[in-house]
Amino acid sequence: MTPSSQKGNHEITANTFPALRSFFRGYFHEDMAEEYGTLEEAVQAFCEDADTNERKTVAGEWNRFVAQTKAQSIGAINKIMTEKLGSACRLQPEDIQKISLAFEGKPAHRQESWEEE
């Protein structure tokens, strides 16, 4: 196999992640912190604004993006997000799980069961 054919559908581009790119450009922009506060709150705002199909599509592309970048450093992930997918936000390692939970409609911080007793 040639290097280009090995990439196949694993290449991350605006064409292979069009819904995620649109989401990043619309919500993970340079004014994200001022407009939404946190990355999770930006995802929550998107989920409130979008219809069911759009939410499922973006969440699916996010999950595929996470799977494809799992072995990469956070610096490499941020480079892909900013240079290829139009994000203006830079993630910390813990943000990936927080964003995934936000797409699932789950809070990022859960209290331990013993605290609730």
ROKOLTI-125565 format. One line per 10 residues: for each residue y, x, z of C-alpha. Coordinates in pm, whole numbers, plus 50000, padded with zeros to 5 digits. Layout:
# ROKOLTI-125565
Y:X:Z ~ ...
This chain:
# ROKOLTI-125565
50000:50000:50000 ~ 50352:50111:49935 ~ 50604:50105:50221 ~ 50793:49813:50067 ~ 50480:49602:50024 ~ 50378:49675:50384 ~ 50696:49505:50503 ~ 50606:49185:50323 ~ 50718:48882:50520 ~ 50783:49103:50824
51118:49219:50693 ~ 51408:49077:50890 ~ 51693:48973:50665 ~ 51937:48686:50632 ~ 51702:48544:50366 ~ 51393:48552:50589 ~ 51579:48411:50892 ~ 51846:48180:50742 ~ 51862:47928:51028 ~ 51874:48200:51293
52150:48378:51101 ~ 52349:48055:51085 ~ 52298:48003:51459 ~ 52407:48360:51543 ~ 52718:48331:51329 ~ 52808:47994:51480 ~ 52728:48058:51847 ~ 52679:48431:51912 ~ 53023:48518:51774 ~ 53297:48741:51914
53439:48457:52128 ~ 53101:48353:52270 ~ 53174:48458:52631 ~ 53510:48281:52630 ~ 53376:47967:52461 ~ 53035:47930:52628 ~ 53019:48176:52917 ~ 52668:48313:52868 ~ 52418:48351:52589 ~ 52200:48082:52748
52495:47843:52761 ~ 52561:47911:52392 ~ 52198:47819:52317 ~ 52231:47505:52530 ~ 52549:47407:52340 ~ 52367:47457:52010 ~ 52076:47243:52131 ~ 52321:46965:52222 ~ 52503:46992:51888 ~ 52203:47021:51656
51956:46757:51547 ~ 51588:46786:51636 ~ 51481:46948:51309 ~ 51757:47208:51324 ~ 51671:47292:51688 ~ 51303:47332:51601 ~ 51380:47547:51298 ~ 51614:47783:51485 ~ 51383:47804:51788 ~ 51091:47880:51555
51285:48155:51380 ~ 51394:48294:51718 ~ 51031:48306:51834 ~ 50928:48477:51510 ~ 51218:48724:51548 ~ 51110:48804:51906 ~ 50749:48855:51796 ~ 50851:49082:51508 ~ 51083:49294:51723 ~ 50868:49306:52039
50786:49676:52001 ~ 51146:49778:51924 ~ 51412:49905:52162 ~ 51694:49676:52265 ~ 51928:49899:52066 ~ 51723:49846:51750 ~ 51709:49471:51815 ~ 52087:49457:51860 ~ 52136:49652:51538 ~ 51923:49403:51345
52104:49109:51503 ~ 52451:49242:51429 ~ 52399:49416:51096 ~ 52147:49184:50931 ~ 52182:48846:51101 ~ 52552:48813:51178 ~ 52550:48816:51559 ~ 52853:48959:51737 ~ 52668:48969:52070 ~ 52466:49256:52208
52166:49169:52421 ~ 52034:49324:52739 ~ 51653:49336:52766 ~ 51641:49038:53004 ~ 51843:48823:52763 ~ 51551:48780:52524 ~ 51347:48581:52777 ~ 51655:48388:52894 ~ 51734:48283:52536 ~ 51371:48187:52473
51372:47969:52786 ~ 51703:47811:52683 ~ 51555:47714:52344 ~ 51268:47552:52535 ~ 51516:47364:52755 ~ 51406:47551:53067 ~ 51639:47716:53319 ~ 51642:48095:53320 ~ 51640:48115:53699 ~ 51375:47925:53888
51351:47906:54263 ~ 51025:48000:54423 ~ 50821:47708:54554 ~ 50846:47837:54912 ~ 51226:47803:54896 ~ 51197:47436:54811 ~ 50986:47350:55116
